[in-house]
Amino acid sequence: MALEDGSVFRGRTIGKIGTVGGEICFNTGMTGYQEVYTDPSYYGQILVNASAHIGIYGVHELEIESKTPKIAGLVVNRFSDFYSRNTAYDSLQNYLVAHNIVGISDIDTRQLVRHIRDKGAMNGIISSEILDPVVLRFELQKTPSMKGLELASKVTTHEPYFVGSESAKYRVAAMDYGIKAKILASLVERDCYVKVFPAKTPFEELKKWNPDGYFLSNGPGDPESMGYAVESIKKMLNDDKPIFGICLGHQLLALACGIDTYKMHHGHRGLNHPVKNLATGKSEITTQNHGFAVNGEAVKRAKNVRVTHINLNDGTVEGIEVIGKKAFSVQYHPESCPGPHDSRYLFDQFIALMSQNNHQ
């Protein structure tokens, strides 16, 4: 494995034999690797697992967030070719091969994580074919920077589809910028009938379905490259129905309100990030996966948006609400799969807004 700053790491092949490049990032979660690998927000990225042992519990059909893994490549310390959980249907190795995921093990991931944390996110390349570091670094130059990259259209559904019962109490139009299965399940559990729309669906088509609220999903890439989504969200705000955004959806809502975003030094990815709810004063342990963030200084200057949540590690914006509108968003993942359940109340908050709106 080679990084764009010239660092080279040698290890053992896992997954498919091949070569893959992408932005390298790390996740600090101790469990839930299958949910992480299938999260569309990781599209185009090489993931480093900070946890030392990966693969021990195999793969399970219920632990996926999309139909296939979305990571570009995988880096681990110790990799298990066998699994011990009797409810798993296969090994992680077979799963990676079946889905063409190239990986490398026997890497000192503590050293690698410290390196990324100090130097910042950068592109990397893994190969079990090209073993000359000079040639590998040449190949790495072909990998585009994540800054300015539009990726939501790469992972979105091609056709609208429905989730939940048609007789449900609430109708939610969900924008699929890379939506996770557990997010949809969280809405369905709260009596929602959800129509999931492709990322570039015109607002007029959403409006035609007459939803009670709009949901803006998570997803990969640079939010400032998604002008089409920003324009659509502006029209949603003018429609004055409840809006709830998560992760990329949070960043897009901010952009629609005139607040810019920026590329973070190395991002937030893990299951243990502390966030403070400014309304209640309580801290929540949250699941996170993002490499871009909302500009906190721009929010302070804004007249139409206020901060609702902040990250207790670095003070970054973790939640906003639009003043005078029924619209709010969070940077983290309240569906928490994998992760703690502290923030699932946010789905109830969205339901309450739709209920109030329907009775006005």
N, C-alpha and C positions, 0 to 999 in steps of 0.2 A: 504494500500500500504506500502511495506517495501523496503528499500534501503540497499545495501550491507554494508554501514557504520553503520547500526543499526537503522537508522531513521525510524519511523513509522508514517503514516498519515491515518486518518480515514475520510471517506466521504460517498457519496451516489452513488449507482450503476447506471451506464449508459451503453448503448449498451447491449451486450450479457452477461448473467450470466456465469461466468467461472473464470479461473485463467490463467494468462499469464505473462511471464518474458521477459526481454530484456534490452538493454542499454537505460537508460533514458536520454532524451535530450529536449531542449526547442526551440520553434520557436517564434520570436518576431513580426511576421506579424499580422496586425490588421484585415486583410481580407484574403480571398482565402483559407479557411480551407479545402475545398474539393479537390482542386488541390494539397495541401500539403499532405493530407492523401493518395492520390493515386499516389504520386511520388515514384517510385520504390527505390530511394535512401534511403528511410526510412525503408526498409525491416529489420525486426528484432529489431526495436527500439520502445520504449514507448515514445510517444510524449506529451510534456507539452505545451499547448497553453498559451502564456503570455497574450494574449488578454483576458479580463475578461468575455466577453459574447460570447458564442459559440452556434451555431445552429439556430440563429434567422432567417436567410434567407434560411434555408432548404438545399436541394440538387437539382442540375440541371444537366441534362444529358450532357450538353456541357462543364461542368467544371471538367472534369476528365483528368488525365494524363496517366492512364492505366485502364484496365477494372475493377479492384477491388481495394479497399484500401490496401496499403502495410504496414502500421504501424502495430506493434504488439499489442499496447494498447494505450489508450488515457487518459490524465489527464487534467481537466479543472476546472475553478472556478465556474462560473454560466452556467448552461446548459439549453437550451430551448427545451422543448418537442414539442412546436408548432412553426410554421414558418409563416411569414407575406408576403413573396414574391409570387405574384400570378403566376409567371412563373416557380416556383419550382414544382417538381412532388411528393416530399415526405419530411417527416421530417428527420432530421439527426439521431434521435433515431432509426427510422425504418431502415434507411440505415445501421447503425452500426450493428443492430441485423441481418439483411439480410446477412451481410458479416462477421459475427462471430467475431466482434471486441469488446473486453472487455474494459470497461473504468470506471473511477471514477470522480465524480464531487464534488463540495462544498469543494475543497481543496484551501488553501491559496497559490495560484500559485506564488504570489510575493515572499513569503517566500521560496517556493520550488526552484524558478529560482535563487534567491540569493544563496541558498544552493549549487546548482549545479555549479553556476559560481565560487563560492569560493572553493568548494571541488573537482570539476572536474567531468567529465562524469563517471558514474558508473552504474552497473546493478541494476535493480529494478524489483519488481513483484507486480501485482495487482490481487486481488481476491475478488469475491463476494460469494465464497464458503468456503474458509479457513479463519476464523476470529481470529485464535490464532496467534499472531505475532511470537512466537517461531517456530511453524510449518511452517509458511510462510517463515521465513528466511531459514529454512532447504530446502524448495522447491526452493528457490532462488539460492542455491548453484549449482543447475542443469543447470543454464543458462550460456552458454559459454561467454567468453570475446570477445569483438569485435576485439581486437588486434589479428591478425593472421587469422581472419575468412574470408573465401572465400564465397561470397554470390551472385555474379553476375550470376552464373550458376543456382541459385534458381529463378531468376526473368526474365531471358532471354527467347526469343521466342524459341520454339522447332524446328520450320521450317522457312526457309527464306520466306519473303513476300515482296510485292511491294507497294509503296505509290507514288501517282502522275501519270502523263501521260507519256506513253511510248515515245511520240513524244517530250518530254521536251528537252531543250537544253543541260542540263548537267546530267550525270549519276553519282550518289553518292552511294558508298558502305558504309553502316552504320553498325558499330558494336553495337549490342544490349547488353550492360552490365546492362541495366535497363533504357532504353531510354524513354523519356517523349514524349507524343503525340504532344505537342506544338513545340518541336524541329523539328519533322518531318514536321509539318505544315509550320514552318519557312523556311525549305528547299524547300518544294513544292511551296510556294508562290514566290520563286525566280527561278522558272522554272527548278526545279530538278526532275528527276525520281530516286527515292530512292529504293534500294534493301536492306532490313534489314536482317542481318545475325545473327545467334546464336553466343553467346559469344566465344565459342570454335571452331569456323569455321577456318580451316587451311587457311593461306594466299593464297595458290595456288588456292583455290576455289574463293576467291575474285578477284584475278588477272584474272581468266578465264572469268569473267563477263565484263572485260575491262572497269572499271569505270574511270571517269575523276578525281575523288578525293575520299579520305577516310574520314569518320567521326567516331570519337571515343566518345561514349556516356557517360553520367552520370551513376551512379549505386551505390549499397551498398557495404559495406565490406572494408577490408584492401587491398589496391592495391598491397602490397608486397606479397600477397598470390596468385597473378594472373600471375605466370610465363608464362603460355600459351599465355596470351595476350601480355606480354612484348616481347616475341620472335616474335610474329606475327607483332607487330608494328615496330620492327627492320627491318623486310622485307619490310614493307610499305615504310619506310624511304629510303631504297635502291632502291625502285621502282621509287623514285623521282617524285611522283605526289603530289598534294596538300593534306595536312592533317589538320583537324581541330578537336580539342578535347575540351570537356566540363567536368568540375568537375572530376569524376573518370578518364575520358579520358585524362584530363590534367595531372593527377598524373602518369598515365601509360606511357604517352609520355615522361615524365621526367625520369621515370625508364628505359625506352628504350634507353635513352641518358646517362645512367650511374649515374643519380642523385637519391638519396634516398628520401623516404617520412617518415613521423612520425605521431604518434597519437597525436592529439591536446588535450589541457587541457579540453576544453568543446565544441570546434567547433564553426562554424559560421552558424547560421540558422535564416533567416529573410529576409525582403524585403527592408532594409534600410541601407545596409553596404556601406560606401564610399570607392571607389577604384580610384586610380590615374593612368591614362594612361601616361606612361613616355614619349611616343613619342609626344603627343599633349600637355601635361601638364595639361589637363583637368581632373576634378573629375567626376566620374559617381556614381550614386546611384544604387546599385545592389541587385539582389536576390541571396541568398546563402543557401546552404545546404551541409555541409561537416564536417566530424570529423577527417579527415586526411589532411595533407598538404605537399607541396614540401619543401625540406630543402633549405632554402635561402642561407646558408653558402656554401652548395655544388654547388649551381648555380653560386655563385661568383667565385668559383675555376674552374668551367668548362670552357673549350675552345670552346665547340660546342653549347652552349645555352646562351641566354641572357634573362634577366627579362624585360617584357614589361608593367606589371601592378603590383601595390602593394596595400595592404590594408592600408588605412589611420588610422585605429584604432590601429593596432598592428604591422604593417610593414611586415606582411607575404606575400609570393609570391602569386600573383593573376593571373599572365599570363607569358608565356614564348614563345620564338620563337627559332627554331633550325637554327643556323647559316649555310648558304650554302644550306639550304633545304627550300621547300615551306611548312613548317610545323609550326603550332602555336597552342596554347591552352590557355584557361582561367579556373580559379578555380570556378568562379561564373556562373550564368545562364542567358545568354543574351536573351534567348527566353522569359524570364521575365513573367512567368505565374504561380502564380500571381506576380505582381511586376512592377517597373518602366521600361520604354522603352529605357533608356539611352544607352544601350549596344547592341542594335540590329544590329548596323553597322558591328559587327563581322561576321555575316552571309554574308553580302555584301563583306567583305574582303575575305572570302572563295570563293565566286563566282568569284571575280576578279582574284584570283590566278588560278582558273580552266580555266578562259577565256584566260589569258596570256599563260598558259601552252599549251592550244590547238592551239594557233597561233604561237607557236615557231617552 
